[in-house]
Amino acid sequence: MKQQHSEEIKRRKRRLDERLGRGSRAERGRPMFGGGNESFELSERAVATACGGIGLVHRLVRQVGLAQRIDEAVQVFDGPSPYRVSDHVLNLTYNVVCGGRTLDDLEVLREDEAYMTALGAARIPDPTTAGDFLRRLDRGQIDDLSEAINETRKRIWKKNKPSFFELAVIDVDGTIAGTQGGCKEGMDMSYKGIWGYAPLLVTLANTGEILYTRNRPGNRPSHDGCFEYLDPAVEVVRDAGFKRVRLRGDCHFSLTEDFDYWTKNKVEFVFGVAGHPTIVGIAEGLADGEWTRLERDSRTAGPCRRGARKPRVKQGIIEERGYKNLELEREEYAGFAYRPAKCSRPYRMVVLRKTIKVQQGQALLIPEVRYHFYITNVAKSVLSARQVIRNANARCNQENLIEQSKNGVHAMRMPCDTLLANDAYMVMACLAWNLKQWIAQLWPNDVQGEDLKRMEFRRFISSIVALPCQVVRSGRRIVHCFLGYSSWLKALFRAHSRFKRLRFA
C-alpha cells in the first residue's frame, strides 16, 4: 500500500471523527437535515460506480483461476457466442455480490459503465440472456459447475495453516423455499402447506462454505437425495488433505443403512435420532447413577456490565392470563450401546434427558421429561458423551447459513420457471457467499478475517463492495480511485496487494 494512500485514509478518518465528535452534538437551533442550494451537474469525463469493491472480488477470481476452470468443466454452447460459460456464471454471481436480488437487477449493472470497466468487460449479458442461459443447463452441467467450484476451493484451502486440516465437519440439512408463482415446473406443497421447493444444502462447518446445493420439489422429505452429495463432499475434503471427516445432521438424516458403510470408510458421524419407543424404553430403564448432570458453558465471554434489571414483561403476561409456561429445570446425559436393525454392529447412543418445570398461572404442574438422542461411531477417547451433545448442538449454526442463503444472497428466490434453472441459479448465487468466505480466509489480518467469516452478507456488501469508486483506464491498468471513507478501506488496499502476490498451484 502506498504511503500517500495511507496518509489520505488517515486524513479522511480525522475529518469524519471531527464531524461525528462531541463538538457536533451542541444545540444547533435548526434541524440537522437542513440541505442547501442544490445543483445537479453531469461529469463530462469521470465515471464512477457504487460497487468499487467488486475489483477486489474479481482480482481473487482471476488469481485463483475460477473462470478458466468453469470453462473447462462446463460445456453448454455448440456454436460461437459472445459470452463464455464463465461470463454468464460470474455475471449472475457478481450481480448478487453487488446487492442484486433478481435477474432484472442486471439491467442496472448494464447501465453502469464504470462497473463494466472495473471488470474489463465491453458488455455483460442482459436479464433475458441470463435467464435463457439458466434454462439451458441440465443436471450434469450443474453438477460439473459445482465440481469446478470445489476444485477451485481446494486451492484456497491450501493457503491455510496445517492445523486447518485436522478435521472437516460436513453438515447437511434441507429447508423450504416458498414461491408465489403458479407456473413453476417442479413446485409442490410442503408438509407446512407452503407451495414451492425444498432445497438441500451440504456445507463445511469449518469455513462456513456451501459445498453443494440441490433443488427439489416442495413435497420431498428432508433427506431425499442427500447421499448423492455427501459422498462427493467427503471426497472433496479428503482430496484437499483433511485427515478426518465428520458428518452431522438431524434425525431426518440418520439413515441407518449407511452407518456401516461410513464406518468402514473411516467417516465419522454424529446424527440426531428420533425418539422411538425402543430407545426411549432403554433410556427410562437406566439407573439414576448412570446419569450425569449437564452444565452448559456460559454464553458470555469475559466480564459484562450489569445494569438495572428490567421488568419481566413476558413472564407477567403469562402469569396474568394463565398461560402454560415451560422452564428448563435441569439436564442430564447418559450413554449406552445400540445396534440399529439395519446395522451389523452396535454404535454409541448418547441420550440427553431434560426435566422441564411446567407452570400454569400460579399453579405448579407435574414436571415434563423429554429425551433427545444422538448416535455416533466416534470413540469415547476422541469424543466424550458431553462433547457429542455439544457437537450435535453446534450444527445449529448451519441454520444461519441457510438464512443467509435465503435472505442474504437471495439464492432461493427461484427466479426461473423450471426446477433445474432454479437449481443452477442457487449454485451461482451461493458462489457469491463462498467468495466472501474465500476472501475471509485470505484476508491479511486474521482478526478481521474472522469478522468477515461471521459477517452477514448484507454487511459484507456495505463494508467491502458498496464503496463509491471512480474507475479509469490508464495504459494497461484499470485504476480504482475510491471517493469516500470506510473503516475497511485501508485493509481493502492491503488485501488487494496480497491477492496480487498470491500464487495458486
C-alpha positions in Angstrom: 0.0 0.0 0.0 1.4 3.4 -1.0 2.3 5.9 1.8 0.2 8.6 0.2 -2.8 6.4 0.2 -2.3 5.6 3.9 -2.0 9.3 4.7 -5.1 10.1 2.7 -7.1 7.5 4.5 -6.0 8.8 7.9 -6.9 12.4 6.8 -10.4 11.2 5.8 -10.8 9.4 9.1 -9.8 12.5 11.1 -12.3 14.6 9.1 -15.1 12.0 9.8 -14.2 11.8 13.5 -14.4 15.6 13.8 -17.8 15.5 12.1 -19.1 12.8 14.5 -17.3 14.0 17.6 -18.8 15.5 20.7 -18.4 19.1 19.4 -21.1 18.5 16.8 -23.6 17.5 19.5 -24.3 21.1 20.6 -27.8 22.6 20.2 -28.0 24.0 16.6 -31.3 25.8 16.8 -32.4 24.2 13.5 -33.0 20.6 12.2 -29.9 18.6 11.4 -31.2 17.7 8.0 -31.1 21.1 6.5 -29.9 20.9 3.0 -28.7 23.8 0.8 -28.8 25.3 -2.6 -28.6 22.1 -4.6 -27.3 22.0 -8.1 -27.2 18.9 -10.4 -24.4 18.6 -12.9 -23.1 15.8 -15.1 -19.4 14.9 -15.2 -18.1 15.0 -18.7 -15.1 12.8 -18.2 -15.0 10.9 -14.9 -17.3 7.8 -14.4 -17.8 6.1 -11.0 -19.6 3.1 -9.7 -21.3 2.4 -6.3 -19.7 -1.1 -6.3 -16.0 -0.2 -6.0 -15.1 -3.3 -4.0 -16.1 -5.6 -6.9 -12.5 -5.1 -8.2 -11.2 -6.9 -5.1 -13.6 -9.8 -5.7 -12.7 -10.0 -9.3 -9.0 -10.0 -8.5 -9.4 -13.1 -6.4 -11.5 -14.8 -9.0 -8.8 -14.1 -11.7 -5.9 -15.0 -9.4 -7.4 -18.4 -8.4 -8.4 -19.3 -12.0 -12.1 -19.9 -11.3 -13.3 -18.7 -14.7 -10.8 -21.0 -16.5 -11.9 -24.0 -14.5 -15.6 -23.3 -15.2 -15.0 -23.0 -18.9 -13.0 -26.3 -18.9 -15.6 -28.2 -16.9 -18.9 -27.0 -18.2 -19.8 -27.2 -21.9 -23.1 -25.5 -22.9 -22.8 -23.8 -26.3 -22.4 -25.7 -29.5 -21.7 -22.7 -31.7 -20.0 -19.3 -31.4 -21.2 -17.0 -28.7 -20.0 -13.6 -27.5 -20.0 -14.9 -23.9 -18.3 -17.9 -22.4 -19.9 -20.1 -19.7 -17.8 -18.3 -17.1 -19.1 -14.9 -18.2 -22.7 -16.0 -17.6 -21.8 -17.6 -14.2 -19.8 -14.6 -13.0 -22.4 -12.1 -14.3 -25.1 -13.7 -12.1 -22.7 -14.1 -9.1 -21.4 -10.5 -9.3 -25.0 -9.3 -9.5 -25.6 -10.9 -6.1 -22.2 -9.6 -4.7 -23.3 -6.1 -5.7 -26.6 -6.4 -3.9 -28.9 -7.6 -6.7 -31.8 -9.7 -5.7 -33.4 -10.6 -9.1 -32.3 -11.1 -12.7 -33.8 -7.7 -13.5 -31.1 -6.0 -11.4 -28.6 -7.0 -14.1 -30.1 -4.1 -16.1 -28.8 -1.6 -13.5 -25.3 -3.1 -13.9 -25.5 -3.0 -17.7 -26.0 0.8 -17.4 -23.0 1.2 -15.1 -20.1 2.0 -17.4 -17.6 2.2 -14.5 -18.7 -1.3 -13.2 -18.1 -2.9 -16.6 -14.7 -1.1 -16.9 -13.7 -2.4 -13.5 -14.3 -5.9 -14.7 -12.5 -5.3 -18.1 -15.8 -6.1 -19.9 -17.1 -4.5 -23.0 -20.6 -5.6 -22.1 -22.4 -8.0 -19.9 -25.5 -10.3 -20.5 -28.9 -8.7 -20.0 -31.6 -10.3 -17.8 -33.3 -12.2 -20.7 -30.0 -13.7 -21.9 -29.1 -14.7 -18.3 -32.5 -16.4 -17.9 -32.0 -18.2 -21.2 -28.6 -19.5 -20.1 -30.0 -20.8 -16.8 -32.7 -22.8 -18.7 -30.1 -24.4 -21.0 -28.3 -26.2 -18.1 -29.1 -29.8 -17.4 -28.4 -31.8 -14.3 -25.0 -33.0 -15.4 -23.8 -29.5 -16.3 -25.0 -28.1 -13.0 -23.0 -30.8 -11.2 -20.0 -30.1 -13.4 -20.2 -26.4 -12.3 -20.3 -27.4 -8.6 -17.2 -29.6 -9.1 -15.4 -26.7 -10.9 -16.1 -24.5 -7.9 -15.0 -27.3 -5.5 -11.7 -27.8 -7.4 -11.1 -24.0 -7.0 -11.9 -24.0 -3.3 -9.2 -26.7 -2.7 -6.6 -24.2 -4.0 -7.9 -21.6 -1.5 -7.7 -24.1 1.4 -4.1 -24.8 0.7 -3.2 -21.3 2.0 -4.4 -22.2 5.5 -2.3 -23.5 8.4 -1.6 -27.2 8.8 -4.0 -27.3 11.9 -6.8 -26.4 9.5 -6.7 -29.9 8.0 -7.1 -31.9 11.2 -10.9 -32.4 11.0 -13.5 -31.5 8.3 -17.1 -31.2 9.7 -19.8 -31.5 7.0 -23.3 -30.5 7.8 -26.4 -31.4 5.8 -29.9 -30.1 6.0 -33.0 -29.2 4.0 -35.3 -26.2 4.0 -38.4 -24.8 2.4 -38.3 -22.1 -0.3 -41.8 -20.8 -0.9 -42.9 -19.1 -4.1 -46.0 -17.2 -5.1 -45.7 -18.4 -8.8 -48.3 -20.7 -10.2 -46.5 -21.9 -13.3 -43.1 -23.0 -11.9 -42.2 -26.5 -13.0 -41.3 -28.8 -10.1 -43.1 -26.8 -7.4 -45.2 -28.7 -4.9 -46.8 -28.3 -1.4 -44.6 -28.9 1.6 -45.6 -30.5 4.9 -46.1 -27.0 6.2 -48.7 -26.2 3.5 -46.3 -23.9 1.6 -46.1 -24.1 -2.1 -42.6 -24.0 -3.5 -39.4 -26.0 -3.4 -37.3 -28.0 -0.8 -33.6 -27.1 -1.4 -30.9 -29.3 0.1 -27.6 -27.7 1.4 -24.3 -29.5 2.2 -21.9 -27.2 4.0 -18.5 -27.2 5.6 -18.7 -26.0 9.2 -15.0 -25.2 9.4 -15.2 -22.3 6.9 -19.0 -21.7 6.5 -18.8 -22.6 2.8 -21.6 -24.1 0.8 -20.3 -27.3 -0.9 -23.4 -28.5 -2.7 -27.0 -27.4 -3.3 -29.8 -29.4 -4.8 -33.2 -28.1 -5.7 -36.1 -30.5 -5.1 -39.9 -30.3 -5.3 -41.6 -28.9 -2.2 -43.1 -32.2 -1.1 -39.9 -34.1 -0.9 -38.6 -35.3 2.6 -35.7 -33.5 4.1 -33.1 -36.3 3.4 -34.2 -37.0 -0.2 -31.1 -37.3 -2.4 -28.7 -36.2 0.3 -26.4 -39.2 -0.1 -25.8 -38.3 -3.7 -23.8 -35.3 -2.4 -22.5 -36.5 1.0 -20.1 -38.9 -0.6 -18.7 -36.3 -3.1 -18.4 -33.9 -0.2 -16.3 -36.4 1.7 -14.1 -36.9 -1.4 -13.7 -33.1 -1.8 -12.3 -32.6 1.7 -10.2 -35.7 1.6 -8.6 -34.7 -1.7 -7.9 -31.3 -0.1 -5.8 -33.0 2.6 -8.2 -33.2 5.6 -7.1 -36.1 7.9 -10.5 -36.8 9.4 -14.1 -36.2 8.2 -17.2 -36.0 10.3 -20.8 -35.8 9.1 -23.6 -34.1 11.1 -27.3 -33.9 10.6 -30.6 -34.1 12.4 -32.8 -37.2 12.9 -34.1 -37.0 9.3 -30.5 -37.8 8.0 -29.9 -40.7 10.5 -30.5 -43.4 7.8 -29.1 -46.5 9.5 -28.4 -48.5 6.3 -25.3 -46.2 5.6 -23.8 -46.4 9.1 -21.7 -49.5 8.4 -20.6 -48.1 5.0 -19.3 -44.8 6.6 -17.6 -46.6 9.5 -15.9 -49.0 7.0 -14.6 -45.9 5.1 -13.4 -44.2 8.3 -16.0 -41.4 8.1 -17.2 -40.2 11.5 -20.7 -39.2 12.1 -22.9 -37.6 14.7 -26.6 -37.7 13.9 -29.8 -37.0 15.9 -32.1 -39.9 16.3 -35.9 -39.8 16.6 -37.1 -41.0 20.0 -39.0 -44.2 19.1 -40.4 -46.4 21.9 -37.5 -48.8 21.9 -34.7 -46.4 22.7 -37.0 -44.3 25.0 -37.6 -47.5 26.9 -33.9 -48.2 27.3 -33.3 -44.6 28.5 -36.1 -44.9 31.0 -34.6 -48.1 32.3 -31.2 -46.6 33.1 -30.3 -46.4 36.8 -30.1 -43.0 38.4 -26.3 -43.5 38.9 -25.8 -43.7 35.2 -27.0 -40.1 34.6 -24.6 -37.1 34.8 -25.7 -33.5 35.3 -25.0 -31.4 32.2 -23.6 -28.0 32.9 -23.8 -25.7 29.9 -20.9 -23.3 29.1 -21.6 -19.7 29.8 -22.6 -17.8 26.7 -21.0 -14.5 27.8 -17.2 -14.3 27.2 -15.4 -12.2 29.8 -16.8 -9.7 32.3 -20.1 -8.0 31.3 -21.7 -4.8 32.6 -24.8 -5.4 34.6 -27.3 -2.5 34.5 -30.6 -2.2 36.3 -32.7 -5.4 36.0 -35.6 -4.8 33.6 -39.1 -6.0 34.4 -40.0 -9.4 33.0 -42.9 -8.2 30.9 -43.5 -11.5 29.1 -43.5 -13.5 32.4 -46.0 -11.1 33.9 -48.4 -11.6 30.9 -48.1 -15.4 31.1 -49.0 -15.4 34.8 -51.8 -12.9 34.5 -53.5 -14.7 31.6 -52.9 -18.2 32.9 -50.8 -19.4 30.0 -48.8 -22.6 30.4 -45.2 -21.8 31.0 -42.3 -24.3 30.3 -39.0 -23.6 32.1 -35.9 -25.9 31.8 -35.1 -27.2 35.3 -32.1 -29.5 34.7 -30.3 -31.5 32.0 -28.7 -34.9 32.4 -27.0 -37.2 30.0 -26.0 -40.9 29.7 -24.8 -43.3 27.1 -25.4 -46.9 26.0 -24.6 -49.2 23.1 -27.3 -49.7 20.5 -27.5 -51.6 17.3 -30.0 -50.4 14.7 -31.9 -53.1 12.8 -30.1 -52.3 9.5 -26.6 -52.3 11.0 -24.2 -55.2 11.7 -22.6 -53.7 14.8 -23.6 -51.5 17.7 -22.9 -47.8 17.9 -22.7 -45.3 20.7 -26.1 -43.8 21.7 -26.0 -40.6 23.8 -29.2 -39.6 25.5 -30.0 -36.1 26.9 -32.8 -36.0 29.5 -34.4 -32.6 30.0 -36.6 -32.1 33.1 -39.0 -29.2 32.4 -40.9 -27.3 35.1 -44.5 -26.7 34.0 -46.4 -23.8 35.5 -49.9 -22.5 34.6 -50.7 -19.2 36.2 -49.6 -19.6 39.8 -50.1 -23.4 39.8 -47.2 -25.7 39.5 -48.0 -28.8 37.4 -46.2 -32.2 37.1 -42.7 -31.8 35.6 -42.3 -32.9 32.0 -39.4 -35.1 30.9 -38.1 -35.1 27.3 -35.4 -37.2 25.7 -33.0 -36.3 22.9 -30.9 -39.0 21.3 -27.6 -38.8 19.3 -25.8 -41.7 17.6 -22.2 -41.7 16.7 -19.3 -44.0 15.7 -16.7 -41.8 17.3 -14.8 -43.5 20.2 -15.2 -42.2 23.8 -11.5 -41.4 23.8 -12.0 -38.9 20.9 -15.4 -37.5 21.8 -16.9 -37.8 25.2 -20.7 -38.0 25.7 -20.8 -34.4 26.7 -18.8 -33.4 23.6 -21.2 -35.5 21.4 -24.0 -33.3 22.7 -22.1 -30.1 22.2 -21.0 -31.2 18.7 -24.6 -32.0 17.7 -25.8 -28.7 19.1 -23.1 -26.8 17.1 -24.7 -28.0 13.9 -27.4 -25.4 14.6 -25.0 -22.8 13.1 -26.0 -24.2 9.7 -29.4 -22.6 10.2 -27.5 -19.3 10.0 -26.0 -20.4 6.7 -29.5 -21.4 5.4 -30.8 -18.0 6.5 -28.0 -16.2 4.6 -28.7 -18.3 1.6 -32.4 -17.3 1.7 -32.2 -13.6 2.7 -28.6 -12.7 2.3 -27.6 -13.8 -1.2 -31.3 -14.5 -2.0 -30.3 -17.8 -3.7 -33.8 -19.3 -3.0 -35.9 -16.6 -4.8 -36.4 -19.1 -7.6 -36.4 -16.6 -10.4 -37.0 -19.0 -13.3 -39.9 -21.3 -14.3 -38.1 -24.7 -14.2 -36.7 -26.8 -11.4 -33.2 -27.2 -13.0 -32.9 -23.5 -13.9 -33.6 -22.5 -10.3 -31.2 -25.2 -9.2 -28.5 -23.6 -11.4 -29.3 -20.1 -10.1 -28.9 -21.4 -6.5 -25.4 -22.7 -7.3 -24.3 -19.4 -8.8 -25.9 -17.2 -6.1 -24.3 -19.4 -3.4 -20.9 -18.9 -5.1 -21.3 -15.2 -4.1 -21.4 -16.4 -0.4 -18.4 -18.7 -1.0 -16.4 -15.8 -2.5 -17.0 -13.9 0.8 -15.7 -16.8 2.8 -12.7 -17.2 0.5 -11.8 -13.6 0.9 -12.1 -14.0 4.7 -9.7 -17.0 4.7 -7.1 -15.0 2.6 -7.6 -11.6 4.4 -4.2 -10.2 5.7 -5.4 -9.6 9.2 -6.6 -12.8 11.0 -8.9 -10.9 13.4 -10.6 -9.1 10.6 -10.7 -12.3 8.6 -12.7 -13.9 11.4 -15.1 -10.9 11.4 -15.6 -11.3 7.7 -16.2 -15.0 8.0 -19.0 -14.4 10.6 -20.3 -11.3 8.9 -23.8 -11.3 7.3 -23.8 -10.9 3.6 -25.6 -7.6 3.6 -23.0 -6.1 5.9 -20.2 -7.5 3.7 -21.7 -5.7 0.7 -21.9 -2.4 2.6 -18.4 -2.8 4.1 -16.3 -4.2 1.3 -18.3 -3.9 -2.0 -20.6 -0.8 -1.9 -17.7 1.7 -1.9 -18.0 4.7 -4.3 -15.2 4.4 -6.7 -14.0 6.2 -9.9 -12.7 3.7 -12.5 -10.2 4.9 -15.1 -8.4 3.0 -17.8 -4.8 4.2 -17.9 -2.5 2.4 -20.3 -2.6 -1.3 -19.3 -4.1 -0.6 -15.9 -7.6 -0.3 -14.6 -7.3 2.3 -11.8 -9.8 2.3 -8.9 -10.0 5.7 -7.2 -12.1 5.4 -4.0 -14.1 8.5 -3.4 -15.2 8.1 0.2 -14.0 6.7 3.6 -14.7 3.4 5.2 -13.1 1.7 8.2 -12.4 -1.2 6.0 -10.7 0.8 3.2 -7.1 0.5 4.5 -7.5 -3.2 5.0 -9.0 -3.5 1.5 -5.9 -2.0 0.0 -3.7 -4.5 1.8 -5.9 -7.4 0.8 -5.7 -6.4 -2.8 -1.9 -6.2 -2.6 -1.8 -9.7 -1.0 -4.2 -11.2 -3.6 -2.0 -9.9 -6.4 1.0 -11.7 -4.9 -0.7 -15.0 -4.2 0.2 -17.9 -6.5 -2.1 -20.9 -6.6 -0.8 -24.3 -7.6 
